[in-house]
């Protein structure tokens, strides 16, 4: 049996369409309230004070029970029971209210309509709900005809046709609304399932890449070490060469793993800028950031580390109170700039950070420009559109 959407761990399936549920529930509640209002209005106009009180009380109790059934339907299990066990006694209440309604009005359609609406809110299986709804609607139409022929007091009121019409159509309108909710819920579950499947496929692809990368290098290293072991006694130089080759293979495997991890850790540049701004703000710097609308097309493997390193430099060496980050298009490429004010006596920050940035930018065919004066420090990086990774 599938887990109901309301169970722990699965509520996230419907969280994204919660507003749709409340629209659906509000429509059903409105239909019910209009039907109740029609019958109570008739009782107030054509009935006695006692009949009005009986209709109002029975309608109010029935309405409260349908709210409980409606809320239970939200977390329905398509293959589950008609109603949660704790709410089974609630089905008895509409029967009592129907008896009171018939005693007060003498209307079959008003009395049976209460029970029919309660049945329409149950968790019927696919196909069964359609037959039940059609059967209830036909029954209510027949009872409406019976009331029109036998209860003259009812038909004398102008309100009675409205109440009879709503009582006959209420199950159809309710089931239609609930069907629409079921369709949206199925789409939402399919969307979540698709996203989970995509994540699973991505994990399998990562696992395959790691297996292929490490399996190849480890096999080569094992062969090189085995050959070195065989050459150890009769050709020490050859054995030493194989050991050195194995060490090179280890370095290649390490670098390949690092490159693979870097590839899968890539963060969109817009998010990189936002993270850098938030980090500066958390450190007490009044920071702002701007990015081109298509900034995610920029070479993230080059600019991502640059953004992180320059942000670290601002925190480590700047000592100022303001910073501005910008990533924009330039002629034939991209231009990243970070500008911050400098506190008096702040360090220049000419350490390994800027050297690493310069080396990375140069390898990508870009240009690094560092500008400083007594009050401001700026780093400008220009990267061509087709940069080398």
C-alpha positions as CSV (number, residue, x, y, z in Angstrom):
1,X,0.0,0.0,0.0
2,X,1.4,3.5,-0.8
3,X,2.0,5.9,1.9
4,X,-0.7,8.6,2.2
5,X,0.4,12.1,1.2
6,X,-0.2,13.2,4.8
7,X,2.1,10.7,6.4
8,X,5.5,11.8,7.7
9,X,8.1,12.1,5.0
10,X,5.6,12.5,2.2
11,X,3.8,15.8,3.0
12,X,6.3,17.6,0.8
13,X,4.5,16.2,-2.2
14,X,1.5,18.4,-1.6
15,X,3.2,21.3,0.1
16,X,3.8,23.1,-3.3
17,X,0.1,23.0,-4.2
18,X,-1.4,23.7,-0.8
19,X,-3.0,26.9,-2.1
20,X,-4.8,24.9,-4.7
21,X,-6.2,22.6,-2.0
22,X,-7.6,25.6,-0.1
23,X,-9.2,27.0,-3.3
24,X,-10.8,23.6,-3.9
25,X,-12.0,23.2,-0.3
26,X,-13.3,26.8,-0.3
27,X,-15.4,26.1,-3.4
28,X,-17.0,23.0,-1.8
29,X,-17.6,24.9,1.5
30,X,-19.3,27.7,-0.5
31,X,-21.6,25.2,-2.3
32,X,-22.6,23.7,1.0
33,X,-23.2,27.0,2.7
34,X,-25.4,28.1,-0.2
35,X,-27.5,25.0,0.1
36,X,-27.8,25.4,3.9
37,X,-28.7,29.1,3.5
38,X,-31.4,28.1,1.0
39,X,-33.1,25.6,3.3
40,X,-32.8,27.8,6.4
41,X,-34.3,30.7,4.4
42,X,-37.2,28.5,3.3
43,X,-37.7,27.4,6.9
44,X,-37.8,31.0,8.1
45,X,-40.2,32.1,5.4
46,X,-42.6,29.1,5.0
47,X,-42.1,27.2,8.2
48,X,-42.6,27.7,11.9
49,X,-40.2,28.8,14.5
50,X,-39.7,25.2,15.6
51,X,-39.0,24.0,12.0
52,X,-36.6,26.9,11.5
53,X,-34.6,25.9,14.6
54,X,-34.6,22.3,13.7
55,X,-33.3,23.0,10.1
56,X,-30.7,25.5,11.3
57,X,-29.3,23.2,14.0
58,X,-29.3,20.0,11.9
59,X,-27.7,22.0,8.9
60,X,-25.0,23.4,11.2
61,X,-24.1,20.0,12.7
62,X,-24.1,18.4,9.2
63,X,-21.9,21.2,7.9
64,X,-19.3,20.7,10.7
65,X,-19.2,16.9,9.9
66,X,-18.6,17.6,6.2
67,X,-15.7,19.9,7.1
68,X,-14.1,17.0,9.0
69,X,-14.7,14.6,6.0
70,X,-13.2,17.2,3.6
71,X,-10.1,17.7,5.7
72,X,-9.6,13.9,5.8
73,X,-9.9,13.8,2.0
74,X,-6.9,16.0,1.6
75,X,-4.6,13.3,2.9
76,X,-6.4,10.4,1.1
77,X,-4.7,7.2,0.0
78,X,-5.9,6.2,-3.4
79,X,-5.8,2.5,-2.3
80,X,-6.9,3.1,1.3
81,X,-10.2,2.8,3.2
82,X,-13.2,4.9,2.5
83,X,-12.6,6.9,5.6
84,X,-10.1,6.9,8.5
85,X,-11.2,4.7,11.3
86,X,-11.4,7.6,13.7
87,X,-14.0,9.4,11.5
88,X,-16.3,6.4,11.0
89,X,-18.7,7.6,13.7
90,X,-19.0,10.9,11.8
91,X,-21.1,9.2,9.1
92,X,-23.8,8.5,11.6
93,X,-24.4,12.2,12.3
94,X,-25.6,13.0,8.8
95,X,-28.2,10.2,9.1
96,X,-29.5,11.8,12.3
97,X,-29.5,15.3,10.7
98,X,-31.3,13.9,7.7
99,X,-34.1,12.6,9.9
100,X,-34.4,15.9,11.7
101,X,-34.5,17.7,8.4
102,X,-37.2,15.5,7.0
103,X,-39.3,15.9,10.2
104,X,-38.9,19.7,10.0
105,X,-39.5,20.2,6.3
106,X,-41.1,17.0,4.9
107,X,-38.7,17.2,2.0
108,X,-37.0,14.0,0.8
109,X,-34.4,15.8,-1.3
110,X,-33.3,18.0,1.6
111,X,-33.0,15.1,3.9
112,X,-31.3,12.7,1.5
113,X,-29.1,15.5,0.1
114,X,-27.3,15.7,3.5
115,X,-26.4,12.0,3.3
116,X,-25.5,12.2,-0.4
117,X,-23.1,15.0,0.1
118,X,-21.4,13.2,3.0
119,X,-21.0,10.1,0.8
120,X,-19.5,12.1,-2.0
121,X,-16.7,13.2,0.3
122,X,-15.5,9.6,1.0
123,X,-12.4,8.0,-0.5
124,X,-14.1,6.0,-3.3
125,X,-11.9,3.9,-5.6
126,X,-11.4,4.9,-9.3
127,X,-14.5,4.1,-11.3
128,X,-16.7,3.5,-8.2
129,X,-16.9,7.2,-7.4
130,X,-18.4,7.9,-10.9
131,X,-21.1,5.3,-10.4
132,X,-21.9,6.5,-6.9
133,X,-22.1,10.1,-8.0
134,X,-24.4,9.4,-10.9
135,X,-26.6,7.2,-8.7
136,X,-26.9,9.8,-6.0
137,X,-27.6,12.5,-8.5
138,X,-30.4,10.5,-10.2
139,X,-31.8,9.6,-6.8
140,X,-31.9,13.3,-5.7
141,X,-33.6,14.3,-9.0
142,X,-36.3,11.7,-8.5
143,X,-36.8,12.8,-4.9
144,X,-37.0,16.4,-6.1
145,X,-39.9,15.4,-8.5
146,X,-41.5,13.5,-5.6
147,X,-41.3,16.6,-3.4
148,X,-42.8,18.8,-6.1
149,X,-45.8,16.4,-6.5
150,X,-46.4,15.7,-2.8
151,X,-45.2,18.6,-0.7
152,X,-47.3,21.5,-1.7
153,X,-46.1,23.7,1.2
154,X,-42.5,23.4,-0.1
155,X,-43.3,24.3,-3.7
156,X,-45.3,27.4,-2.7
157,X,-42.0,29.1,-1.6
158,X,-39.8,30.7,-4.2
159,X,-36.7,29.5,-2.2
160,X,-37.5,25.8,-2.5
161,X,-36.5,25.4,-6.2
162,X,-33.1,26.9,-5.4
163,X,-32.5,24.7,-2.4
164,X,-33.7,21.6,-4.3
165,X,-31.4,22.4,-7.3
166,X,-28.4,22.9,-5.1
167,X,-29.2,19.7,-3.1
168,X,-29.3,17.7,-6.4
169,X,-26.2,19.2,-7.9
170,X,-24.1,19.4,-4.7
171,X,-22.6,15.8,-5.1
172,X,-21.6,16.5,-8.7
173,X,-20.0,19.8,-8.0
174,X,-18.2,18.3,-5.0
175,X,-16.8,15.3,-6.9
176,X,-15.8,17.5,-9.8
177,X,-13.8,19.8,-7.5
178,X,-12.2,16.8,-5.8
179,X,-11.3,15.2,-9.1
180,X,-9.5,18.4,-10.1
181,X,-7.6,18.3,-6.9
182,X,-6.6,14.6,-7.5
183,X,-5.3,15.5,-11.0
184,X,-3.1,18.3,-9.6
185,X,-1.9,16.1,-6.8
186,X,-1.0,13.4,-9.3
187,X,0.9,16.0,-11.4
188,X,2.8,17.2,-8.3
189,X,3.7,13.7,-7.3
190,X,4.9,13.0,-10.8
191,X,7.0,16.2,-10.7
192,X,8.6,15.2,-7.4
193,X,9.2,11.6,-8.7
194,X,10.9,13.0,-11.8
195,X,13.2,15.2,-9.8
196,X,14.1,12.3,-7.5
197,X,14.7,10.1,-10.5
198,X,17.0,12.8,-12.0
199,X,18.9,13.1,-8.8
200,X,19.3,9.3,-8.6
201,X,20.5,9.2,-12.2
202,X,23.0,12.0,-11.4
203,X,24.3,10.1,-8.4
204,X,24.7,7.0,-10.6
205,X,26.6,9.0,-13.2
206,X,28.9,10.4,-10.5
207,X,29.5,6.9,-9.2
208,X,30.2,5.6,-12.7
209,X,32.7,8.4,-13.4
210,X,34.5,7.8,-10.1
211,X,34.6,4.1,-10.7
212,X,35.9,4.5,-14.2
213,X,38.5,7.1,-13.2
214,X,39.8,5.3,-10.1
215,X,39.5,1.8,-11.6
216,X,41.7,2.8,-14.5
217,X,44.4,4.5,-12.4
218,X,44.4,1.8,-9.7
219,X,44.8,-0.9,-12.4
220,X,47.7,0.9,-13.9
221,X,49.4,1.5,-10.6
222,X,49.0,-2.1,-9.6
223,X,50.6,-3.2,-12.9
224,X,53.5,-0.7,-12.4
225,X,54.2,-1.8,-8.9
226,X,54.0,-5.5,-9.8
227,X,56.5,-4.9,-12.6
228,X,58.7,-3.0,-10.2
229,X,58.6,-5.9,-7.8
230,X,59.7,-8.3,-10.5
231,X,62.6,-6.0,-11.6
232,X,63.8,-5.2,-8.1
233,X,66.4,-8.0,-8.0
234,X,67.8,-8.0,-11.6
235,X,67.1,-4.4,-12.7
236,X,67.0,-1.9,-9.9
237,X,67.0,1.1,-12.2
238,X,64.0,-0.3,-14.2
239,X,62.2,-1.0,-10.9
240,X,62.9,2.5,-9.7
241,X,61.5,3.9,-13.0
242,X,58.3,1.9,-12.5
243,X,58.0,3.2,-8.9
244,X,58.3,6.7,-10.2
245,X,55.7,6.0,-12.9
246,X,53.4,4.7,-10.3
247,X,53.9,7.8,-8.3
248,X,52.9,9.9,-11.4
249,X,49.8,7.7,-11.8
250,X,48.9,8.4,-8.2
251,X,49.2,12.1,-8.9
252,X,47.1,11.8,-12.0
253,X,44.4,9.9,-10.1
254,X,44.4,12.5,-7.4
255,X,44.2,15.4,-9.8
256,X,41.4,13.6,-11.8
257,X,39.4,13.1,-8.6
258,X,39.9,16.7,-7.7
259,X,38.8,17.9,-11.1
260,X,35.7,15.6,-11.0
261,X,34.8,16.9,-7.6
262,X,35.2,20.5,-8.7
263,X,33.0,19.8,-11.7
264,X,30.1,18.6,-9.5
265,X,30.6,21.3,-6.9
266,X,30.1,24.0,-9.5
267,X,27.8,26.7,-8.2
268,X,25.9,29.2,-10.5
269,X,27.8,32.5,-10.6
270,X,24.7,34.5,-9.6
271,X,24.6,32.3,-6.4
272,X,28.4,32.8,-5.9
273,X,27.9,36.6,-6.0
274,X,25.0,36.4,-3.6
275,X,26.9,34.1,-1.2
276,X,29.9,36.5,-1.3
277,X,27.6,39.5,-0.6
278,X,25.9,37.7,2.3
279,X,29.3,36.7,3.7
280,X,30.5,40.3,3.6
281,X,27.3,41.5,5.2
282,X,27.6,39.0,8.0
283,X,31.1,40.3,8.6
284,X,29.7,43.9,9.0
285,X,30.5,45.1,5.5
286,X,27.8,47.1,3.7
287,X,28.1,45.0,0.5
288,X,26.1,45.0,-2.7
289,X,26.2,42.9,-5.9
290,X,25.0,43.1,-9.4
291,X,25.0,40.5,-12.2
292,X,24.1,40.4,-15.9
293,X,20.8,38.7,-16.7
294,X,22.8,35.9,-18.4
295,X,25.6,35.7,-15.9
296,X,25.3,31.9,-15.6
297,X,26.7,31.7,-19.1
298,X,30.0,33.0,-17.9
299,X,32.9,30.5,-17.2
300,X,32.1,29.4,-13.7
301,X,35.2,27.2,-13.4
302,X,37.3,30.4,-13.7
303,X,35.2,33.1,-12.1
304,X,33.8,31.0,-9.3
305,X,37.2,30.6,-7.5
306,X,38.1,34.2,-8.3
307,X,34.9,35.5,-6.6
308,X,35.6,33.4,-3.5
309,X,39.3,34.4,-3.3
310,X,38.6,38.1,-3.7
311,X,35.9,38.0,-1.1
312,X,38.4,36.4,1.3
313,X,40.9,39.1,0.5
314,X,38.4,41.8,1.4
315,X,37.7,40.1,4.7
316,X,41.3,39.5,5.5
317,X,43.0,42.6,4.3
318,X,40.4,45.3,3.6
319,X,39.3,46.4,7.0
320,X,36.8,48.8,5.4
321,X,33.0,49.1,5.7
322,X,31.8,49.0,2.1
323,X,32.2,46.7,-0.8
324,X,30.7,46.4,-4.3
325,X,30.7,43.3,-6.6
326,X,29.7,43.3,-10.2
327,X,29.7,40.7,-13.0
328,X,28.9,42.2,-16.4
329,X,29.4,41.5,-20.1
330,X,32.4,43.2,-21.7
331,X,33.6,43.4,-25.3
332,X,33.8,39.7,-26.3
333,X,33.8,38.4,-22.8
334,X,33.0,38.9,-19.1
335,X,34.2,41.5,-16.6
336,X,34.2,40.9,-12.8
337,X,35.0,43.7,-10.4
338,X,35.1,43.9,-6.7
339,X,35.8,47.3,-5.0
340,X,36.1,47.9,-1.3
341,X,37.2,50.8,0.8
342,X,40.4,50.4,2.9
343,X,40.9,51.3,6.5
344,X,44.0,53.4,7.3
345,X,47.0,51.1,7.7
346,X,45.3,48.1,6.1
347,X,47.5,45.5,4.5
348,X,47.9,45.5,0.7
349,X,47.0,41.8,0.3
350,X,49.7,41.0,-2.2
351,X,50.1,37.4,-1.0
352,X,49.4,34.1,-2.6
353,X,45.7,34.9,-3.1
354,X,46.3,37.5,-5.8
355,X,49.1,35.4,-7.3
356,X,46.7,32.4,-7.6
357,X,44.0,34.6,-9.2
358,X,46.6,36.0,-11.7
359,X,47.7,32.5,-12.6
360,X,44.1,31.2,-13.0
361,X,43.1,34.2,-15.1
362,X,46.2,34.0,-17.3
363,X,45.6,30.3,-18.0
364,X,42.0,31.2,-19.1
365,X,43.4,33.9,-21.5
366,X,42.1,36.8,-19.3
367,X,43.5,39.9,-17.8
368,X,43.8,40.8,-14.1
369,X,43.9,44.5,-13.1
370,X,44.6,45.5,-9.5
371,X,44.0,49.1,-8.5
372,X,44.7,50.6,-5.1
373,X,44.9,54.0,-3.6
374,X,44.9,55.4,0.0
375,X,41.1,54.8,0.4
376,X,40.0,52.1,-2.1
377,X,41.1,48.7,-3.4
378,X,39.8,47.2,-6.6
379,X,40.3,43.9,-8.5
380,X,39.1,43.7,-12.0
381,X,39.1,40.4,-14.0
382,X,38.3,40.3,-17.7
383,X,37.7,36.8,-19.2
384,X,37.1,36.1,-22.9
385,X,33.9,34.4,-23.9
386,X,35.6,31.2,-25.0
387,X,38.0,30.8,-22.1
388,X,40.0,27.7,-21.5
389,X,38.9,25.7,-18.5
